[in-house]
Amino acid sequence: MSIAEPPVRSEPVEITHNAPIPTWFGIGGGADRFATPTSVAQLLECLRIDPHLRILGDGANLLVDDDGVGELVCSLSAPAFVAVEWNDRTGLIRAGAGANLPKLITESVRRGLGGIEGLGGIPASLGGAIRMNAGGAFGQIADVVKTVRGVDRLGRSIERAREQIDFSYRHSGLDDLIITEIELQLRPGDGPALRAKLKDVMEYKKGSQPMADRSAGCVFKNPTLDQAVPEIPGTAPGQRVSAGMLIDKSGGKGTRVGGASVSERHANFIVTDSGAKARDVITLMEQVTRRVQSAFGVTLVPEVVVWRRS
C-alpha cells in the first residue's frame, strides 16, 4: 500500500438538501444532504464537510430505511468517476469507481477482452463491485483486479495492488477506502466465444432469478456451515451452502410483509411492489433470518447494505 499526501486544496461543491437516494429497490428514504462531486478535489471537500459521508454507487445492493440518513451522501456518477480507458492490446482497463459494471462487461466482450463476462447480470457500479467482491457461480471481480486507488477518511490518497487486498467471498477489506479508480487486467480472447459465454450466463440468470422484478439481487450471503445440518442430507462442516436453498427449505419462499415478498423464483431475492416501504423489506429480512435460524441453526448474514439514520 502506498500513501501520498492529499492535494493542498479542495474545490467547492454544490450541496442539495432533502434529496432522494435512487436504489434498485425503488423505495426508502432520502438524504438530508446530497452531493455529486465532479473531481477528487470536490470529493475531498465533501470529506471536509462530513468525514462520515456515505458513498452512493449504482444503488443496486442498497436499501435506505424510510427515515433516510443524516450523513452527506456523495454520488460518484459525474464523468470524472465513470470514465473508462481501454487498452485492447494488453487488456488493461482503467475505470472510475462509478463506471457501470454491466456496461463494462458488454463493452469488454465487444472488444474481445475476457475475464468479466462471467459477471453478466450483476447490477453494480465498479467501485461497489470491488468493495463487496461481487461474483457468483461463474467468477468474481477479484480475479481481474490489478490496482485500486482512492482516498481515506482523512483525505489521503491511497493505492493498493491486488496482492495487498484481502479479497474473499463477498469481502475485500476495503471498508476504510473511498474507491475512486480501478485497474482491471483482462485478457485478449476469442470474441465469439466470449459473446457465447455472456449469453449463456444471462440465460441462466434469466431462468433462475427474478430479473424483471424490483430487487437488489441476492439479499443474504451464502453461509459456511459450522456443522452439518441434519435436516439437509450431504451437508458438512466448512461447506458453503445456498442461502436461497435454506430459505426455501425453511418455508420462507413467498413470505410477504406489506409490499415486499420473498421471490417465488429464487428465495434469496426479495422483490417489492408499488407502495412497498423499506421497513417492509427490513422486517421481512428479519423474519427470514429467524426462520432459517430456527429451522437449521444457521445465521444468515445480509449481502444487501442497509443505511439507517444514526
C-alpha positions in Angstrom: 0.0 0.0 0.0 1.3 3.5 -0.8 0.0 6.7 0.9 0.6 10.1 -0.5 -0.4 13.5 1.0 -3.7 14.9 -0.2 -3.8 17.8 -2.7 -3.2 21.1 -0.9 -6.7 22.5 -1.8 -10.1 21.1 -2.3 -12.8 22.6 -4.6 -16.2 24.0 -3.7 -19.0 21.5 -4.2 -22.8 22.0 -4.5 -24.9 20.5 -1.7 -28.6 19.9 -2.2 -31.0 19.1 0.7 -33.7 16.6 1.2 -32.7 14.7 -1.9 -34.0 11.2 -2.9 -31.5 8.3 -2.9 -32.1 6.2 -6.0 -31.8 2.4 -5.4 -32.8 -0.7 -7.4 -35.5 -1.4 -4.8 -37.1 1.9 -5.7 -38.1 2.6 -2.2 -36.7 4.1 1.0 -35.8 7.5 2.5 -33.7 10.3 1.2 -30.6 12.2 2.2 -30.6 15.3 4.3 -27.6 16.4 2.2 -26.6 15.2 -1.2 -23.6 16.0 -3.5 -22.3 14.8 -6.8 -18.6 15.7 -6.8 -17.1 16.3 -10.2 -13.5 15.6 -9.2 -11.4 14.1 -6.5 -10.8 17.7 -5.2 -14.5 18.1 -4.7 -14.7 14.7 -3.1 -12.1 15.9 -0.6 -14.2 19.0 0.1 -17.1 16.6 0.8 -14.9 14.8 3.3 -14.0 18.1 4.9 -17.7 18.9 5.3 -18.6 15.4 6.6 -15.8 12.9 7.3 -18.6 10.3 7.9 -20.2 10.8 4.5 -21.7 7.9 2.6 -20.8 6.9 -0.9 -23.5 6.1 -3.4 -22.7 3.9 -6.4 -25.4 2.4 -8.6 -27.8 1.7 -5.6 -28.1 -1.9 -6.7 -27.1 -3.5 -3.4 -28.6 -0.9 -1.2 -31.7 -0.3 0.9 -32.3 3.0 2.6 -34.5 3.0 5.7 -37.7 5.1 5.4 -36.3 7.7 7.7 -33.4 8.4 5.4 -29.9 9.3 6.5 -28.3 12.4 8.0 -24.8 12.0 6.7 -23.8 13.7 3.5 -24.4 11.3 0.6 -22.0 11.5 -2.3 -22.8 10.1 -5.7 -19.9 9.1 -7.9 -21.9 9.5 -11.1 -20.1 12.5 -12.6 -18.0 12.0 -15.7 -14.7 12.0 -13.8 -15.8 8.9 -11.9 -17.4 6.9 -14.7 -14.7 7.3 -17.4 -13.1 4.2 -18.8 -9.8 3.9 -20.7 -9.2 0.7 -22.7 -6.0 -0.9 -24.0 -7.2 -3.6 -26.3 -3.7 -4.8 -26.9 -2.8 -5.5 -23.3 -6.3 -5.9 -21.9 -5.6 -3.3 -19.2 -8.7 -1.2 -18.2 -8.6 1.9 -16.1 -12.0 2.9 -14.9 -13.6 5.2 -12.4 -15.4 3.8 -9.4 -18.8 5.0 -10.7 -18.5 3.1 -14.0 -21.5 0.8 -14.6 -20.4 -2.9 -14.4 -23.0 -4.3 -16.8 -21.9 -1.8 -19.5 -18.3 -2.5 -18.8 -18.9 -6.2 -19.2 -20.8 -5.7 -22.5 -18.0 -3.4 -23.9 -15.2 -5.8 -22.8 -16.9 -8.7 -24.7 -17.4 -6.4 -27.7 -13.7 -5.6 -27.7 -12.8 -9.3 -27.3 -11.4 -8.9 -23.8 -12.1 -11.8 -21.4 -12.3 -12.0 -17.6 -15.5 -10.4 -16.5 -18.1 -12.0 -18.9 -19.0 -14.4 -16.1 -20.3 -11.5 -14.0 -23.1 -10.8 -16.5 -26.4 -9.9 -14.8 -24.8 -8.4 -11.7 -26.0 -4.8 -11.2 -23.4 -2.6 -9.6 -21.0 0.3 -10.0 -17.5 -0.9 -10.4 -16.4 0.5 -7.1 -19.3 -1.2 -5.3 -18.5 -4.5 -7.1 -14.9 -4.2 -5.9 -15.8 -3.4 -2.3 -18.1 -6.4 -2.0 -16.1 -8.6 -4.3 -19.2 -9.2 -6.5 -19.5 -12.5 -8.1 -21.4 -15.7 -8.5 -21.2 -19.2 -9.9 -19.2 -18.0 -12.9 -16.5 -16.0 -11.2 -15.7 -13.0 -9.0 -14.4 -9.5 -9.7 -11.3 -10.1 -7.6 -10.0 -12.4 -10.3 -9.2 -9.4 -12.6 -8.3 -6.6 -10.2 -4.8 -5.2 -10.7 -4.9 -1.9 -8.7 -7.4 0.0 -6.6 -7.0 3.7 -5.8 -8.9 6.0 -3.6 -8.8 8.3 -0.5 -9.2 7.5 3.2 -11.4 9.4 5.6 -8.5 11.8 6.3 -8.3 12.7 2.6 -5.1 10.9 2.0 -4.5 9.3 -1.4 -4.1 5.5 -1.2 -3.1 2.9 -3.8 -3.4 -0.8 -3.2 -2.1 -3.6 -5.5 -4.1 -6.8 -5.9 -1.9 -8.7 -3.5 -2.4 -6.1 -0.8 -6.2 -6.5 -0.9 -7.9 -9.1 1.4 -10.3 -10.5 -1.1 -12.5 -13.4 -0.1 -16.1 -14.4 -0.6 -18.2 -11.1 -0.7 -15.3 -9.3 1.1 -12.5 -7.0 0.1 -11.3 -5.4 3.4 -11.6 -2.0 1.7 -14.2 -0.5 4.0 -11.6 2.1 5.1 -11.2 3.3 1.5 -13.3 5.5 -0.7 -12.6 4.0 -4.0 -12.1 6.4 -6.9 -10.3 4.4 -9.6 -9.6 0.8 -10.5 -7.3 -1.0 -12.9 -8.6 -4.3 -14.2 -6.4 -6.8 -16.1 -8.4 -8.6 -18.8 -7.1 -10.9 -21.4 -7.4 -10.6 -25.2 -9.5 -13.5 -26.3 -11.9 -15.0 -28.8 -14.7 -12.6 -29.4 -17.4 -15.1 -30.5 -16.6 -17.4 -27.6 -16.8 -14.5 -25.1 -20.2 -13.5 -26.5 -21.5 -17.0 -26.3 -20.3 -17.3 -22.7 -22.0 -14.0 -21.7 -25.2 -15.2 -23.5 -25.1 -18.4 -21.6 -24.6 -16.6 -18.2 -27.5 -14.2 -18.9 -29.9 -17.1 -20.0 -29.0 -19.0 -16.8 -29.8 -16.0 -14.7 -33.0 -15.1 -16.5 -34.2 -18.6 -16.0 -33.4 -18.8 -12.3 -33.6 -15.2 -10.9 -36.4 -12.6 -10.9 -34.5 -10.2 -13.1 -37.6 -8.4 -14.3 -38.8 -7.5 -10.7 -37.6 -4.7 -8.4 -35.0 -6.2 -6.1 -31.4 -5.7 -5.0 -30.1 -9.1 -6.1 -29.2 -11.7 -3.5 -30.3 -10.5 -0.1 -28.1 -12.8 2.0 -24.6 -14.2 1.7 -24.3 -17.9 1.2 -23.3 -19.2 4.7 -20.4 -21.5 5.6 -21.7 -24.2 7.9 -20.1 -24.6 11.4 -21.6 -28.1 11.5 -23.6 -30.5 9.3 -27.3 -29.7 9.1 -29.2 -33.0 9.8 -32.3 -31.8 8.0 -30.3 -31.4 4.8 -28.5 -34.6 3.7 -25.0 -34.2 2.4 -24.0 -31.1 4.4 -20.8 -31.0 6.3 -18.8 -28.6 8.5 -17.0 -25.9 6.4 -19.3 -26.3 3.4 -20.8 -23.2 1.8 -24.4 -23.7 1.1 -27.0 -21.7 -0.8 -28.9 -19.1 1.3 -31.8 -19.4 -1.1 -31.9 -23.1 -0.5 -32.1 -22.7 3.2 -34.8 -20.0 2.9 -36.8 -22.3 0.6 -36.5 -25.4 2.8 -37.5 -23.4 5.9 -40.7 -22.4 4.1 -39.8 -18.8 3.5 -40.4 -18.7 -0.2 -43.4 -16.5 -0.9 -43.5 -14.9 2.5 -44.8 -11.4 2.4 -44.6 -8.3 4.6 -46.6 -5.3 3.2 -45.3 -4.6 -0.3 -42.2 -6.9 0.0 -42.1 -10.6 -0.6 -39.6 -13.4 -1.0 -39.4 -14.3 -4.7 -41.1 -17.5 -5.8 -38.4 -17.8 -8.5 -35.4 -17.5 -6.2 -35.8 -17.5 -2.4 -32.7 -15.3 -1.8 -34.3 -12.4 -3.6 -36.8 -10.0 -2.0 -39.0 -8.2 -4.5 -41.0 -5.1 -4.0 -44.4 -3.9 -5.3 -45.6 -0.4 -5.7 -46.4 1.1 -2.3 -43.8 -1.0 -0.6 -41.8 0.6 2.2 -38.2 0.0 3.2 -39.4 -1.1 6.6 -41.4 -3.9 4.8 -38.1 -5.3 3.4 -36.2 -4.9 6.7 -38.9 -6.7 8.6 -39.1 -9.5 6.0 -35.3 -9.9 6.2 -35.5 -10.2 10.0 -38.3 -12.8 9.7 -36.4 -14.9 7.1 -33.3 -14.8 9.3 -35.2 -16.0 12.3 -37.0 -18.7 10.2 -33.7 -20.2 8.9 -32.0 -19.9 12.4 -35.0 -21.8 13.9 -35.1 -24.5 11.3 -31.4 -25.2 10.8 -29.4 -23.3 13.4 -27.7 -21.2 10.7 -27.4 -17.5 10.9 -27.8 -15.6 7.6 -25.7 -12.5 7.1 -27.1 -9.8 4.8 -25.5 -9.1 1.5 -27.7 -6.1 0.9 -26.4 -3.0 2.7 -29.0 -1.1 4.8 -28.5 2.5 5.5 -30.2 3.8 8.7 -30.2 7.2 10.3 -27.6 7.3 13.0 
